[in-house]
Amino acid sequence: MDKVYSDSLKLHKKFHGKLEIKSKVPIRNKKYLSLAYTPGVAEVCRIIAKDKNLTREYTLKRNTVAVVTDGSAILGLGNLGPEAAIPVMEGKAILFKEFANIDAFPICLDTQDTEEIIKTIKHLAPVFGGINLEDISAPRCFEIEARLKKELSIPVMHDDQHGTATVVLAAMINALKLKKIDKSAAKVVISGAGAAGTAVAKMLVKYGFKNVSVCDSKGLLYEKRGDLSGSKLALAVLTDPQVSADTSLKGVLKKADIFVGISGPNIIGRAEVKSMNAKPVILALANPVPEIMPKEAKAGGAFIVASGRSDFPNQINNVLAFPGIFRGLLDNQVTQITDEMLIKAAESLAGYVKKLSPDSILPNPLDKGIVKVIARAIK
């Protein structure tokens, strides 16, 4: 077993998880008890009953986010269920607190029925200032997010889609600067047509990338591929890729400039990297094992290599985006997130890098100044 896994098991067992609830109000005596609870709290209840908009002023709602999952797409591990999702959702909650001082609570639902999930989140919504959807598999995640955005008056974001797309775009903005190629000329190949891959492709097209190809486990998505429907067919129409004789991932990668992996472990090797254009950029983001290990990608001639892991340079991690995005949403009382906000956030994140180099295309995820930079873009 990798040492990081065994050490993580010890940490989680020692503390019985990573999250606790702490009171903002010390109950030192009966006076404080009467103010924080009965009888004093009755007046707060009466005021909110008259005007629900005051909930933000008198309760935790103004600074609290629900991190909601059904456990159907945990990291790169798959459908492990709600109990197995708890450690990831706890982790997300402590990152919200550590980087953006947002109180977040993990909610792992014991259903994977789309309507049940939507209904449950709507019932829970009064407590929260925002909803962070997490690790919900495609294509259900698209409908769940779209419906909730339409039917709730608080912001809803599926982080696997939009947080990932924001950070990937920031990384690509800086990679293009170093590679000295324009976005309109760069050939981009995305491996993975799930939630993250779809969102990344849409974001790149929106930003002005002209040559984007998306592959699933069967190869290139293109309009005339007979087995496509729903979100995959829509993605094929949107990207409108060039179709060659070889539509496998390996075939599509030939003469590509940038590879974005959001799929599974060890699906390409150094030979595929060598088949790409000069100075290839490899963003291999599958967790915990990437599509190609950084050392192997470098051996194939990669100019820039990024992964989702913190033990290699150029970590592409959603912690670079979601704390700042939600900080901006809550502070500016934004109810709907737009692509324009996320693009501005990506540009701000890319511009925050102090010394750009092939091993430093994004800021250090531990830099807490990032939150302010991102939050300013969300308004």
Order of alpha helices (4+ residues) and beta strands (2+ residues): alpha-alpha-alpha-alpha-beta-alpha-beta-alpha-beta-alpha-beta-alpha-beta-alpha-beta-beta-alpha-alpha-beta-alpha-beta-alpha-beta-alpha-alpha-alpha
